[in-house]
Amino acid sequence: MKILKRNSAITASLLLLLALTSCKKTADQFSEPYPVSNEGLGIKMDRVTPPQPSVGAPGTLVKVAVTGLKPYKDKLIFMFNGQKAEVTEVTESSITVKVPDLASTGVMSIAVDDAIVFGPSFKVNGLINLDPTFRVPNGANNTVTQVLDLSDGRHLIVGDFTNYNNKGAVRPINRIVSTFSDFSYDSGLRSGNGANGQINNIIEYNGKYLIAGGFSGYAQRTDNISNLTTLNSNGSIDTMGVHTFRRPDQIDTIKYFPRFNAGTDRAIRNLYKQPDNKIVVSGGFEFFISRRYDQPNRRREKDSVILDSIRMPQLLRINPDGTLDKTYRFNLSANEGFKAANGPSSTLIHTDAKNQGKILVYGQFTSFDGKATKNIIRLNADGTIDDTFKPGLGPDNVIYSVTYNSTLDRYMACGYFKTYNGKSIEYLAMLKSDGSLDESFVPKKFNGPGVSFAKQLSDGLVVVSGYFNTYNGVVRNGFMIINSKGEMVAGYNSTGLFNGFLSDVIETKSEDNKRALLLIGNIDTFDNGPVNNIIRIVLE
């Protein structure tokens, strides 16, 4: 069994981050990034007639229908999606150009001084393409947060969607779906109406499933759930019969409640099962919540439910029976948890053998448990601060996401920072296991408000996404692949507009055994075409 974890963006108070992680789709803001003005030029480029050819690799000669260029042939600039191309011929009715080496799919354009004339789109052939063997053409209708691989080859997918590959019209698919190994819909899951809010994580637990996120109901249970509950192996909610409080004059009855009697007051972002079967939970919460069914409320009403809460900010550990583990990050004298971060935070929970149980905490804060630290810190498996992790001054601004490659023993951190431990590095950093900067990775200049996700693959390549439109002066509309030195990789950067944010990038294979990546998140555009939050791309 393999758990594919996500690292969600943080800091709801930041307007920029809200723009990055909103479930509402953002406009295609980079499709035509130049002012449209060709008044007085007399240039007319046909946007309907495809160029000849309309698809090609760098170096391909392309003929485009256009009139009125002759007077400007010595000063015009022809561009493929903003990348300057070599002009080989200009006639009264056309222009012939060569696809530049760094071109990407997008709109052709001609610049004369300060005026821009837009033409048709051109598809640049490269080493990344949508996988034609992926059997989910309609995707999910909202955010996908995690894919859990099961031992029998099936998958459980969770998120904030209510439809999957158009199967939700037949029966409800609310935030959880089962699929076969090829990701086609499996109708065997008995999830009923599913969750009434986003599911962020799912893990296998004692022959069942434990789900966490921001929800208060699942299937027919619309109360007594606080962002965390267990499911039976068939997807139905796991319940227990309870003899609730009754007065002597009332009839004793059994009422059914969710079996896992634990939760939080706000959404949970991450779950991790420790070897001793205890559960570590992290998120934006302040309190651990449990319920008591055997005591009366003030009116001594039958079947009353009493809510108990203990302050446990951001991180806590739950025993297998659902009770709070007060040996983990807990101040017994104050009867509350440690302080945690003094600002918004998210976590990466290690499952690798070297660091198992350690927790990287990142976000926007200046102290953790009262210790001064800047936006990043690591904890030991017992919840204490890991003094072997030494980021120095750390990043000077918010970190949106961190991923870890256990094979290469490197973190990829991204966000809105411009220095790390006092050294200039913008938006994207590779960190060694001890938290220091890996200076062999040198990211280039981004144009845009930040990087929201980065992950290093097993061969060292790094997938990067966010809201940027150039990298090192080259047009890259929100998605790219760079090497372990921070350089763009030839052939892997011809794709066009990417719009959305990634929850995870999962290394896998296509049905015809090609190397592939499963991209999940809130994605509505990839390579200039519409997609729906879960896609698979092949790397030729």
C-alpha positions in Angstrom: 0.0 0.0 0.0 1.3 3.4 -0.9 0.0 6.7 0.5 0.2 9.7 -1.8 0.2 12.8 0.4 -0.5 16.3 -0.6 0.9 19.5 0.8 -1.8 22.1 0.7 -1.2 25.9 0.4 -1.6 27.8 3.6 -2.2 31.3 5.0 -5.9 32.1 4.4 -5.3 35.7 5.5 -3.1 36.3 2.5 -5.0 37.6 -0.5 -2.4 36.2 -2.9 -2.7 32.7 -1.5 -6.5 32.9 -1.6 -6.2 33.7 -5.3 -3.9 30.6 -5.7 -6.1 28.2 -3.8 -9.6 29.4 -4.5 -11.9 26.7 -5.7 -13.3 29.2 -8.2 -11.5 29.0 -11.5 -9.3 32.0 -12.4 -9.3 33.7 -15.7 -6.8 32.7 -18.3 -4.6 35.6 -17.5 -1.6 34.8 -19.7 -3.2 33.9 -23.0 -2.6 37.4 -24.5 -0.2 39.2 -22.3 0.4 42.2 -24.6 -1.7 45.3 -25.4 -3.8 44.8 -28.6 -3.2 47.8 -30.8 -2.7 47.8 -34.5 -4.4 51.0 -35.5 -2.9 52.6 -38.5 -0.5 49.7 -39.3 -2.7 48.1 -41.9 -1.5 44.6 -40.8 -4.1 41.9 -40.9 -3.3 38.4 -39.6 -5.8 35.7 -40.2 -6.7 34.2 -36.7 -9.1 31.6 -38.2 -7.0 30.0 -40.9 -4.5 27.7 -39.3 -0.8 28.2 -40.1 0.9 25.7 -42.3 1.7 23.5 -40.5 -0.3 24.2 -37.3 1.8 21.7 -35.3 5.6 21.3 -35.2 8.8 21.0 -33.3 11.4 23.7 -32.8 13.2 24.4 -36.1 10.0 23.8 -38.1 9.3 26.4 -40.9 5.8 27.7 -40.6 3.8 29.8 -43.1 1.2 32.2 -41.7 -1.4 34.1 -43.7 -1.0 37.9 -43.1 -1.2 41.0 -45.2 0.3 44.5 -44.8 3.7 43.4 -43.5 5.9 44.5 -46.4 6.5 48.1 -45.1 7.6 46.7 -41.7 9.6 43.6 -42.7 12.9 45.0 -41.4 11.7 45.9 -37.9 8.9 43.5 -37.1 9.2 40.8 -34.4 7.4 37.6 -34.8 6.6 35.5 -31.7 5.4 32.1 -30.7 3.6 32.6 -27.4 5.8 35.5 -26.7 9.1 33.9 -27.8 10.9 35.6 -30.6 11.3 33.6 -33.9 13.5 33.9 -36.9 11.7 35.4 -40.0 12.8 33.7 -43.2 10.4 35.3 -45.7 7.8 38.1 -45.9 5.4 38.4 -48.9 2.3 40.4 -49.7 0.1 37.6 -48.3 2.2 35.6 -45.8 5.2 35.4 -43.5 7.4 32.3 -43.0 9.1 31.8 -39.7 11.1 29.2 -37.8 9.8 27.8 -34.5 12.3 28.9 -31.9 14.1 26.5 -29.6 12.3 27.7 -26.5 8.9 28.1 -28.0 5.7 26.9 -26.2 2.2 26.2 -27.4 0.1 29.4 -27.7 -0.9 32.3 -29.8 1.3 33.7 -32.6 1.9 37.5 -32.6 3.7 40.2 -34.5 5.1 43.2 -32.8 5.9 46.5 -34.6 7.3 49.1 -32.2 4.6 49.3 -29.5 1.8 47.6 -31.4 0.9 44.0 -31.3 -1.1 42.0 -33.8 -2.4 38.5 -32.7 -2.7 35.6 -35.0 -3.8 31.9 -34.8 -2.5 29.4 -32.2 0.3 27.0 -32.8 1.0 23.7 -31.1 4.7 23.1 -30.3 5.6 19.4 -30.2 7.6 18.4 -27.2 8.2 15.6 -24.7 5.2 16.2 -22.6 1.6 15.4 -23.7 -1.7 14.5 -22.3 -1.9 10.7 -21.9 -4.4 9.4 -24.5 -4.7 6.1 -22.4 -6.0 7.9 -19.3 -9.7 6.9 -19.0 -11.0 9.9 -17.2 -11.7 12.4 -20.0 -14.1 14.4 -17.9 -12.1 14.5 -14.7 -13.6 15.8 -11.5 -15.7 18.9 -11.2 -13.7 20.4 -8.3 -10.4 20.1 -6.4 -8.7 16.7 -6.0 -6.5 16.6 -2.9 -5.2 13.0 -2.6 -5.1 9.6 -4.3 -4.7 6.5 -2.1 -3.4 3.4 -3.9 -4.9 0.2 -2.5 -3.2 -3.2 -2.5 -5.6 -4.7 -5.0 -4.7 -2.0 -7.6 -7.8 0.2 -7.1 -7.6 3.8 -6.0 -9.6 6.0 -3.5 -9.7 9.6 -4.6 -10.7 12.4 -2.3 -11.2 16.2 -2.5 -14.0 18.7 -2.9 -15.7 17.3 -6.0 -19.3 16.2 -6.4 -18.9 14.5 -9.8 -16.2 12.2 -11.3 -16.0 11.5 -15.0 -19.7 12.4 -15.3 -20.8 9.5 -13.1 -22.3 11.7 -10.4 -25.4 12.3 -12.4 -26.4 8.6 -11.8 -25.6 8.5 -8.0 -24.0 11.0 -5.7 -20.2 11.3 -5.6 -19.4 13.7 -2.8 -15.7 14.2 -2.1 -14.8 10.5 -2.3 -14.7 8.0 -5.2 -13.4 4.5 -5.8 -11.7 3.7 -9.2 -10.2 0.6 -10.8 -6.5 0.5 -11.6 -7.0 2.4 -14.8 -8.9 5.2 -12.9 -12.2 4.3 -14.5 -15.2 4.6 -12.1 -15.8 1.8 -9.6 -19.5 1.8 -8.4 -18.8 -0.5 -5.5 -18.1 2.2 -2.9 -21.0 2.5 -0.5 -20.4 6.2 0.5 -24.0 7.3 0.3 -24.1 11.0 0.1 -20.4 11.2 0.9 -19.0 14.1 2.9 -20.6 17.5 3.2 -17.3 19.3 2.9 -13.8 18.8 1.5 -11.8 15.7 2.3 -8.1 16.5 2.5 -6.7 13.1 3.5 -7.5 9.4 3.6 -5.4 6.6 5.2 -5.9 2.9 5.7 -6.5 2.3 9.4 -7.1 -1.0 11.2 -8.8 -2.6 8.1 -10.9 0.6 7.6 -10.3 4.1 6.3 -9.8 7.3 8.3 -10.7 10.5 6.5 -10.0 14.1 7.5 -10.7 17.5 6.1 -13.4 20.2 6.6 -16.7 18.4 7.0 -19.4 17.8 9.6 -21.4 15.0 8.0 -20.9 11.8 6.0 -23.6 9.8 4.3 -26.7 9.7 6.5 -24.8 11.1 9.5 -25.3 14.9 9.5 -24.0 15.6 13.0 -21.5 14.5 15.7 -18.7 14.6 13.2 -15.9 17.2 13.4 -13.6 16.9 10.4 -12.5 13.4 11.2 -14.2 10.0 11.0 -13.7 6.3 10.1 -15.2 4.4 7.2 -15.8 0.7 6.8 -13.9 -1.0 4.0 -16.9 -0.6 1.7 -16.9 3.2 2.2 -19.9 3.3 4.6 -19.5 5.3 7.8 -18.3 3.3 10.8 -20.9 3.6 13.6 -21.5 2.3 17.1 -24.6 1.8 19.2 -24.7 3.8 22.5 -27.0 3.6 25.5 -27.4 7.4 25.8 -28.4 9.2 29.0 -32.0 8.7 30.1 -33.9 9.5 33.3 -35.5 6.7 35.3 -38.9 7.4 33.7 -37.6 7.2 30.2 -37.2 4.1 28.0 -33.7 2.9 27.4 -32.8 2.8 23.7 -29.7 2.5 21.6 -28.7 5.3 19.4 -26.0 5.1 16.7 -23.1 7.5 16.4 -19.9 7.7 14.4 -17.5 5.2 16.1 -14.4 7.4 16.0 -15.1 9.9 18.7 -12.5 12.5 18.0 -12.2 15.7 15.9 -11.2 19.3 15.8 -12.9 22.7 15.7 -11.5 23.6 12.3 -10.3 21.8 9.2 -7.6 19.1 9.2 -4.9 19.2 6.5 -2.8 16.1 7.2 -3.0 12.7 8.8 -0.2 10.3 9.6 -0.4 6.8 11.2 2.6 6.1 13.5 4.0 2.6 13.9 2.3 2.3 17.3 -1.1 2.9 15.5 -1.4 6.4 17.0 -2.6 9.2 14.6 -0.9 12.5 14.2 -3.2 15.3 13.0 -2.3 18.7 11.7 -4.2 21.7 10.5 -5.6 25.2 11.2 -7.5 24.1 14.3 -7.4 25.4 17.9 -9.2 22.6 19.8 -9.5 18.9 20.0 -13.1 17.8 20.3 -14.8 14.7 21.6 -18.4 13.9 22.6 -20.0 12.3 25.7 -23.2 10.5 25.2 -23.7 9.1 28.7 -24.3 12.4 30.6 -27.2 14.8 30.6 -27.3 18.4 29.3 -28.7 21.1 31.6 -32.2 20.2 30.8 -31.5 16.5 31.5 -32.9 15.6 28.1 -32.8 12.1 26.8 -30.2 11.3 24.0 -28.2 14.4 24.8 -24.7 14.9 23.5 -22.1 16.8 25.5 -19.2 18.4 23.6 -15.8 18.4 25.3 -12.9 20.4 24.0 -9.2 20.8 24.9 -7.0 23.5 23.4 -4.5 21.8 21.0 -3.4 24.3 18.4 -2.3 23.0 14.9 -0.9 19.6 16.0 -2.1 16.7 18.1 -1.9 13.0 18.5 -4.8 10.6 18.9 -4.7 7.2 20.6 -6.2 4.2 18.7 -9.3 4.5 20.9 -9.9 8.1 19.7 -8.8 9.7 23.0 -6.3 12.6 23.0 -2.7 11.5 23.6 -1.6 13.8 26.4 2.0 12.5 26.2 2.4 14.4 22.9 2.9 18.2 22.8 0.8 18.7 26.0 1.2 20.8 29.0 -0.3 18.8 31.9 -0.3 21.7 34.4 -2.2 24.0 32.0 -4.2 21.1 30.6 -3.7 22.3 27.0 -1.3 21.8 24.1 1.9 23.6 23.3 1.8 27.0 21.6 2.8 25.7 18.1 3.3 28.4 15.4 2.3 32.0 16.1 0.9 32.3 12.5 -0.6 30.2 9.8 1.2 26.9 9.1 1.0 23.7 7.2 2.9 20.4 7.6 4.8 17.8 5.7 4.8 14.5 7.7 7.6 12.2 6.9 6.9 8.5 6.0 10.4 7.6 4.8 12.6 5.3 6.9 15.3 7.9 7.6 12.9 10.6 9.0 9.8 8.5 9.9 7.4 10.5 12.0 9.3 13.8 11.8 7.1 16.8 10.9 8.3 19.8 8.8 6.2 22.8 9.7 6.1 25.7 7.3 4.1 28.8 6.5 4.2 32.4 7.9 5.3 32.6 11.5 8.1 34.0 13.7 8.0 31.6 16.6 7.1 28.0 17.3 6.4 26.8 20.9 7.9 30.1 21.9 11.2 29.6 20.1 12.1 32.2 17.5 12.1 30.8 14.0 11.2 32.2 10.6 8.5 30.4 8.6 10.0 26.9 8.8 11.0 24.3 11.5 11.1 20.6 11.9 9.9 18.4 14.8 11.0 15.0 16.0 8.5 12.1 16.0 7.7 12.8 19.6 6.6 16.4 18.8 9.7 18.1 20.2 11.7 20.6 18.2 14.4 18.9 16.0 17.6 20.8 16.7 19.4 19.0 13.8 17.3 21.0 11.4 19.1 24.3 11.0 17.6 26.7 8.4 19.4 29.7 10.0 17.4 32.8 9.2 15.1 30.8 7.0 13.0 32.4 4.3 12.1 36.0 4.6 8.5 35.5 3.6 5.7 33.0 3.4 6.3 29.4 2.2 3.3 28.0 0.3 4.3 24.4 -0.2 7.1 22.0 0.7 7.7 18.5 -0.8 10.3 15.9 0.0 12.2 13.4 -2.2 13.3 10.6 0.1 15.5 9.0 -2.6 17.5 12.2 -3.2 17.0 13.5 0.4 16.0 16.9 -0.7 13.2 19.3 0.1 11.6 21.7 -2.5 10.2 24.8 -0.9 8.3 27.5 -2.7 6.4 30.6 -1.9 6.8 34.3 -1.9 10.2 34.6 -0.3 13.2 36.3 -1.9 16.0 35.3 0.5 16.8 32.1 2.5 19.1 32.4 5.5 20.1 35.8 4.1 21.0 34.5 0.7 19.2 35.8 -2.4 16.9 33.2 -3.8 13.5 34.0 -5.3 10.3 31.9 -4.8 11.9 28.5 -5.1 14.6 26.8 -3.0 16.1 23.3 -2.7 17.0 22.4 0.9 19.2 19.7 2.2 18.0 17.4 4.9 19.4 19.6 7.7 17.4 22.6 6.4 20.4 24.4 4.8 20.2 25.7 1.3 21.4 23.5 -1.5 23.4 26.1 -3.4 23.9 23.8 -6.5 20.2 24.6 -7.3 20.0 28.2 -8.7 16.5 29.2 -9.7 16.3 32.0 -12.3 14.1 35.1 -12.3 10.3 34.6 -12.2 7.8 37.2 -13.5 4.6 36.8 -11.5 3.3 36.7 -8.0 4.9 33.5 -6.9 5.3 29.7 -7.1 2.6 27.6 -5.4 4.0 24.0 -5.9 7.3 22.3 -6.7 8.3 18.6 -6.5 11.5 16.8 -7.4 11.0 13.6 -9.4 13.1 10.4 -8.9 15.5 11.4 -11.7 16.1 14.8 -10.3 13.8 16.8 -12.6 11.6 19.3 -10.8 8.0 20.1 -11.7 7.1 23.7 -10.9 3.7 25.4 -11.1 2.2 28.7 -9.9 1.1 32.1 -11.2 4.1 33.2 -13.2 4.4 34.0 -16.9 8.1 34.0 -17.6 11.1 32.2 -16.2 14.6 33.5 -17.0 12.9 35.7 -19.6 11.3 32.7 -21.4 7.5 32.5 -21.5 6.3 29.8 -19.2 2.6 30.2 -18.4 2.3 28.6 -14.9 4.0 25.2 -15.5 7.4 24.0 -16.3 10.0 21.3 -15.7 13.6 22.3 -14.7 16.6 20.3 -13.8 18.4 20.0 -10.4 20.4 23.1 -11.2 17.4 25.2 -11.9 17.7 25.3 -15.7 14.8 24.7 -18.1 15.0 21.2 -19.7 15.0 21.1 -23.5 11.9 19.4 -24.9 10.0 19.4 -21.6 8.8 23.0 -21.8 6.8 23.3 -25.0 3.4 23.1 -23.3 1.2 26.2 -23.3 -1.1 27.8 -20.7 -1.5 26.1 -17.3 -4.2 27.6 -15.1 -4.8 26.4 -11.5 -2.8 24.9 -8.7 -1.4 21.5 -7.9 -2.1 19.4 -4.9 0.4 16.7 -5.9 2.4 15.2 -8.8 2.5 11.4 -8.7 5.1 9.4 -10.7 3.4 6.5 -12.5 3.0 4.7 -15.9 0.6 5.1 -18.7 -1.5 2.1 -19.9 1.1 1.5 -22.6 3.9 1.6 -20.0 5.3 5.0 -20.8 6.7 7.2 -18.0 3.8 9.4 -16.8 2.8 11.9 -14.1 -0.6 12.1 -12.5 -1.4 15.7 -11.8 -4.1 16.5 -9.2 -5.4 19.7 -7.8 -7.6 22.5 -9.0 -6.7 22.6 -12.6 -8.9 23.9 -15.5 -6.3 24.5 -18.2 -3.3 22.5 -19.4 -1.3 23.1 -22.6 -4.0 25.7 -23.7 -6.8 23.1 -23.4 -9.6 22.6 -20.8 -9.1 19.9 -18.2 -10.8 19.0 -15.0 -8.6 18.7 -11.9 -7.1 15.3 -12.5 -5.0 14.5 -15.6 -2.2 12.2 -16.6 0.7 13.4 -18.8 3.3 11.2 -20.5 7.0 12.1 -20.6 8.3 10.7 -23.9 
